[in-house]
Each structure stands twice: as structure tokens, then as C-alpha cells.
Amino acid sequence: MQVEAFKVFRDLVDTQSFSKAAQLNLVTQSAVSQQIRAIEDRFGCPLLERGGKRVALTREGKIFYDASRTLTAEYENLIHRFQEIRKIVEGSIRVATVYSVGLHDLPPVLKKYMRECPQVHIHLEYQPSDEIYDNILHGMVDIGLVAFPSQRKNIKIEPFRRERLVVIVSSEHPWANKPKVSLKEVCSQKFIAFDSETPTRKAIDKIFRDLELEVEPVMEFDNIEIIKRAVEIEAGISIVPRNTVQQELNIGSIKALDIADGKYDRPLGILYRFGRVLSPAIQRFLEVLREETGEEKKNNTTA
């Protein structure tokens, strides 16, 4: 039995999806099903419970899954060691990020990396923060980028950037020409918030609570682009990282106001699995991220 069969089985259980397992292994869904049946025929026992919506394991399936994780991890580490010895930067890397970071912070990193490492294929996915942590732990993602990173067991966190939070209003809003506003004033306006489960929303809510203020959102979105569009049409005001509205500031459709109560930032973090052997491709991507972090620090110092 080839090691690829163990990887297909591991990916199927981790992703709970035949289509995702097929995508990760560059095969068809039919090929995934055929490999699972071949494994079951080889050992003479069912590994999956048929009929349910989820990929449920039999007792034998749980044993085979644990063995698959161990075997594939050792095999991938072996490949990475050989690549490192030979200084080969090729293969693929899997990067997951929240939407706002992927749109506004990652493009220069990707551009630089793809120019330096054209032989590496980058799988980029937009995922909720909690899903990114889980996927890092399960080996489905190599590198994650999240806002307000929190410590999790077996996950290494490195700081990436700190982004200034600002109040944004439509260019037609009465506050459009004000340099700054207080959060007490913000509470008097229709407020458009991030979705309640996002780390940025939780952090902004805490800022208001610490000041003993209460703001009632009239709209909530998990997508920063929709928040900006809602502000542009004067549906309300919001608080977002300044760099995410740079394009709107350039064309004048949105105005950004400093928060008078103090300086509030959104920290971004780089995530990867603690203790795993990183391929040269992953190591170089981390280096490019760190280089961009250094550039950001320099810009903040001179601003």
C-alpha cells in the first residue's frame, strides 16, 4: 500500500469532505472513494460508517486514522528534510487567512513570494479565525493569518502587524471634516459592526465596555467590504483598521477619523504548527512575512 492512500484517508477524515480530500490530493472524488474501498478490501473490514452526512469512523477506522496521521507526518517531515538539505524550494503551501487580512495585507507578500519562488504552488483560502486554528492543528493548513491572535496548545504565534483602528463615515456625513471623534459620540450614531463571533468585533465591544459605553449595532457583517459599502451609502458609521479603507480614502468615498479616547490597534498574528518540520517553501514564506513585518515597523516609526 502506498503512503498516498494513508494521506487520502487522513485528509478525508480531517476535512469531512470527499471533494476537499480530492482537491488536496489532486485526484477526483471517485478516486478518493475507490482508494477507501481498496483499503477496506485490503484489511477486510469497514473503516467508515455509511449512510450519515458526516464521515464517521468505525472502531477499525479510528485505529487506521491514528496510524495514517503518524505515518503521513513522518513521511512529509522526511520530504522536507531532504528538500532542506538540497536547498529545494518547490512543492505547495497552504495558507489560510481572514478576509480583511487576505485582501489588504497579504497581496504584497504573495507578489514577492511568487516572484522569488515560482516553483511553489500556493493554496490560499479565506476562513473564519476558529477554523484556521483547527486546520493548523490538524495539518490541513501550513500557515494562518488572523486578527487578535490567541494562545492555543501546539500552535506557534508570531506577530505580523498592528493596524490602527479608526472611525469611518461617509464623505457626506456631518463628521466628514472632523479629525477625530470620541467613542461616546460614536454611540449616538447608527453603528455598523463586524459579526459578533469575529475577534475584531469582540475587541471593539471590549473597548466600549472598558469606557462604560454601550453601542447598539444596526447592522452586522462578517465581510469588511460589505461594511464599507454600507458606510458609503450612509447606512451608518463603523470602526475598522485604517489600512482596509485606503482605496476609499484615496477616491474620497469614505473619511477616516481618529478615536479621541486613545490609540487602539488591531494586532495580526502568523500561525503555524509548533514542533513540525517546515519545508523550505514554508520557511521562505514565513521569512517573507517577517520581512514585511519589519517594513511595517519601519514605516510606523517614521510616520
KACOR-V469166 format. One line per field, one symbol per residue. ss: DSSP state (h for helix, s for strand, l for the rest). psi: psi as a letter, one per 30 degrees, with the letter a starting at -180 (. if undefined). burial: + if it has 24 or more other ideal C-beta (glycine too) atoms within 12 Angstrom, else -. A space follows every 50 residues. Layout:
ss=???
psi=???
burial=???
//
This chain:
ss=llhhhhhhhhhhhhhllhhhhhhhllllhhhhhhhhhhhhhhhllllssl lllllsslhhhhhhhhhhhhhhhhhhhhhhhhhhhhllllssssssslhh hhhhllhhhhhhhhhhlllsssssssllhhhhhhhhhlllllssssslll llllsssssssssssssssslllllllllsslhhhhllllssssllllhh hhhhhhhhhhllllllsssssllhhhhhhhhhllllssssshhhhhhhhh hllsssssslllllsssssssssllllllhhhhhhhhhhhhhhhhhhhhh hhl
psi=klfeeeeeeeeeeefhkeeeeeefghlleeeeeeeeeeeeeefhlkfkjl fleljkkleeeeeeeeeeeeeeeeeeeeeeeeeeeghkjablljkkllee eeeffeeeeeeeeeeeiffkkkjkkklleeeeeeeeeggfkeklklkikk kkkgkkkkkdlkkkklkkllffkfgfgkelllfeeefflkkkllkffkee eeeeeeeeefghlkkjkfkkkgjfeeeeeeeeghfallklkeffgeeeee fgfkkkklkffakkljkklkklkkflkkleeeeeeeeeeeeeeeeeeeee ef.
burial=---++++++++++++--+-+++-++-+----+--++--++------++-- ----+-+---+--++-+++--++--+--++--+-----+-++++++++++ ++++++--++--++--+--+-++++++++-+++++++++++++++++++- ----++++++++++++++++--+-+-----+-+-++--+-+++++--+++ +-+++-++------+-+-++++++--++-+++-++++++++++++--++- --+++++++-+--++++++++++--++++++++++++++--++--+---- ---
//
